[in-house]
Amino acid sequence: MANNSKKSYSIGEISDLVGMTTRTIRYYEEIGLLNSIKRLEGGKRIYTEDDLRRLKFIKRLKVLGLSLNDMKELEDIYFVSRSNRAALTKLLDILDKHLDEIEKRISSLKKLSEEIMNYKKHIQKRLSEIKE
């Protein structure tokens, strides 16, 4: 059975596969999130399966709420060390910090919710005291 899987993609094809705009992909390349994009003689970008995996990973990190700076730091660690271990260890640190921030926000939002509920009760009480 022949293997029909494609090993390289144009920017339009990879954009469709990962659900990102071509501008976003170019921007990620500009800021160094995608360091290994190959180009043909005319400057046309060619994306590989590795690039596809990296873009999908970036998309997951974005959903998790990581900043572009955090993603860039992970890319730099991986690029320098060529070690998933170093990058994944740093990712765990970043995710721990992110979880701490989320928990603080949740706590703050719960307090705000309580304040709003108390204020609503106060307003309802005042409304019931006002005679028309």
C-alpha positions in Angstrom: 0.0 0.0 0.0 1.4 3.4 -1.0 1.9 6.1 1.5 0.0 9.2 0.2 0.7 11.4 3.2 2.1 14.8 2.2 5.4 15.7 3.7 5.5 19.4 2.8 2.9 22.1 2.8 2.4 25.6 1.4 1.5 28.3 3.9 -2.2 28.2 2.7 -2.3 24.4 3.2 -0.8 24.5 6.7 -3.0 27.4 7.6 -6.1 25.3 6.8 -4.7 22.3 8.7 -4.1 24.1 11.9 -6.9 26.7 11.7 -4.6 29.8 11.8 -4.4 32.6 9.4 -1.4 32.9 7.1 -0.7 36.3 8.8 -0.5 34.6 12.2 1.8 31.9 10.9 4.1 34.6 9.3 4.0 36.6 12.6 5.1 33.5 14.6 8.0 33.1 12.2 8.9 36.8 12.5 9.1 36.6 16.3 11.0 33.4 16.3 8.4 30.8 17.3 9.0 29.0 14.0 12.8 29.0 13.5 13.2 26.3 10.9 10.9 27.3 8.0 12.4 26.3 4.7 12.1 28.5 1.6 12.3 27.8 -2.1 14.5 29.9 -4.4 11.7 32.4 -5.0 11.3 32.8 -1.2 8.1 30.7 -1.0 7.8 29.1 2.4 7.6 25.3 2.6 6.3 23.7 5.8 7.1 20.2 7.1 5.3 17.7 9.3 7.5 19.1 12.2 6.3 22.6 11.5 2.7 21.3 11.5 3.3 19.6 14.9 4.9 22.8 16.3 2.0 25.0 15.1 -0.5 22.6 16.7 1.5 22.7 19.9 1.6 26.5 19.8 -2.2 26.5 19.4 -2.6 24.3 22.4 -0.3 26.5 24.5 -2.4 29.5 23.4 -5.6 27.8 24.5 -3.9 27.2 27.9 -3.3 30.9 28.1 0.4 31.1 27.7 1.8 34.4 26.4 3.8 34.6 23.2 6.8 35.5 25.4 6.4 32.2 27.3 6.1 30.3 24.0 9.2 32.1 22.7 11.1 31.2 25.8 10.2 27.5 25.3 11.2 27.6 21.7 14.5 29.2 22.6 15.2 26.5 25.2 14.4 23.8 22.7 16.4 25.4 19.9 19.5 25.8 22.1 19.4 22.5 24.0 17.6 20.4 21.3 16.1 18.7 24.3 12.4 18.1 24.8 13.3 17.4 28.5 14.5 21.0 29.1 11.6 22.5 27.2 9.0 20.3 29.0 10.5 21.1 32.4 10.2 24.8 31.6 6.7 24.3 30.4 5.8 22.7 33.7 7.1 25.7 35.5 5.2 28.1 33.3 2.0 26.0 33.7 2.4 26.0 37.5 2.7 29.8 37.5 -0.3 30.1 35.2 -2.4 27.8 37.5 -1.4 30.0 40.5 -2.6 33.1 38.6 -5.8 31.4 37.6 -6.5 30.4 41.2 -5.9 33.9 42.4 -8.3 35.3 39.7 -10.9 32.7 40.7 -10.6 33.7 44.3 -10.9 37.4 43.4 -13.9 36.7 41.2 -15.6 34.8 44.0 -15.1 37.7 46.3 -16.5 40.1 43.7 -19.5 37.8 43.1 -20.2 37.9 46.9 -20.0 41.7 46.9 -22.4 42.0 44.0 -24.8 39.6 45.6 -24.7 41.6 48.9 -25.2 44.8 47.0 -28.2 43.3 45.1 -29.7 42.3 48.4 -29.2 45.8 49.7 -30.8 47.3 46.6 -33.8 44.9 46.8 -34.2 45.8 50.5 -34.2 49.5 49.6 -36.7 48.9 46.8 -39.1 47.2 49.2 -38.8 50.1 51.6 -39.7 52.7 48.9 -43.4 53.3 48.7 -44.8 54.2 45.3 
